Amino acid sequence: MANQSSPELLAQQTNALFSLMVAPGRIMRGVQALSHAGVAIAHLGRRPLVVGGDRTLAATLPKLQPVLEQQGLQLEQTSYGANCSESSLASLRQAVTTHQADLIIGVGGGKALDAAKLLAHQCGLPIVTIPTSAATCAAWTALSNIYSDEGAFLYDVSLDRCPDLLILDYELIETAGQRTLVAGIGDALAKWYEASVSSGHSDQTLIIAAVQQARVLRDILFQKTPTAIAETGGEFWREVVDATVLLAGVIGGLGGAQCRTVAAHAVHNGLTHIPASHHALHGEKVAYGILVQLRLEEMLLGNQLAASARQQLLKFYTEIGLPASLGDLGLGNITLAELQQAAEIACAPNSDIHRLPFKVVPDQLMAAMVSTKTPVEAGRQNLVSSS
């Protein structure tokens, strides 16, 4: 048998293919960043197709169009519809062909940017992302989520690279309103609570870095969010925007496939199959999902650190306006059948919920979903009674 530390084996390990999509090719960030981005956009293409939602395009094009026309670019615009779905993407690909586009510019929130990124990926074109809110880190990542035409999550697609250019314009973000930033804070908080479970025991350098950055992100949000919300457009507000859009993206880029979502996003995915949940933003459902994940750790492991973390989050959620229960999400009157459907989808065989260090079945998940506000002492009683 060959020596396990032989030069040949070490060479094989060293030369193993390793690929990460860590960051966009270029980031332009600041007040009126969009108005200064014309040359950078023109370097990527001459016939851009601008993809967004109807309302976002109407609000953004008056600022974007002069920037593109000043560079002599021939733009066309098209709406992705209501969801990043397979039928929507088919229509978008036809728009690329019709316009003979050589560049995609995605404008809007998470679904619009996901649609634009995946469209560029499928057509082999450069992609520029211009987020109009701080509700997700979609402007950064090499990942797109696919939904049904009705808005139910179906699957995600890994892309071959992060966007070529990300333009983070604070004035544009500010127009989105406070609710979107609060939702982005909920989505970004999940980086710590999920990555620390899925990859917290890794000995790989980049995974360790990603998990520790997730902890730093959590601490920044705890410390700076109250002031950021009170002073929209101020220094702390900008730092929190950077945290939710950029730093959250860094974590996913460094951690890659090994720094995955766990139960919080699985709960979100299940809830999207309940039509009554569609008014709630992605980050609002994810924030609730964090509490569900911690509640599962309390119920099934008797983990009092999880109980303490849940109580800390409940206080923080109350302070900034994140939902902490089904009722807060507007789902207080959903039927038992709807709740069971969401739980079964969240517990499907390919779900990331199974990255938890213990088994979860739908009945257990349902119990956690209806008790996210349960006091710690009552939680212990529930654990005893269900044992």
PyMOL commands that set and color helices and strands:
alter all, ss='L'
color gray80, all
select helices_A, chain A and resi 7-14+34-36+38-42+54-70+86-99+110-123+170-174+178-198+205-230+235-258+263-271+275-277+282-301+304-320+336-346+352-355+362-369+376-386
alter helices_A, ss='H'
color red, helices_A
select strands_A, chain A and resi 27-30+48-52+76-79+103-108+127-131+143-147+153-158+165-169
alter strands_A, ss='S'
color yellow, strands_A
deselect
rebuild
show_as cartoon
